[in-house]
Amino acid sequence: MNPADLIVVSTFRSTVDAQIAKGALDDAGIESMIRSDNAGGMYPAIDGAELLVRAEDVEKANEVIHLFNSVRPE
């Protein structure tokens, strides 16, 4: 996957939340990747993460993420 060709489908407060959502996309057969910059773990307080997919998978990924967010506890 070339990051330049990917689209952000969701942003998360932590990489852990993004990894869980990525698992939901994986289960749905959607390839994705997580983009995060916390200085290699040195600054975990700025641990936000973006979940990216290919343009052709955006619609299906949005459906999966919407379902994921509706069943996930706050």
Steps between C-alpha positions, in 0.01 A plus 500: 500500500637838401405756771470772236208310341305449823208688653436559871173335603524568872714666766549353846628628832751218528676246284338227708152617394621521140641147518167366626315673214761371255417151625134561410607607150727196471207274594295666224778433247604864472873568494595805709788667677545720805684830488617645830776727621587490868875537448561128509315460829690777677185717524205269564280798594488594130408148399219577254472274196338500157361193328555499124358288217514492121262734319297209364441369854388828661124438482516147642758608762276786614214251548723269707637790708147634559388158622819466709438839667135418570579180694821610671470606866599861576 
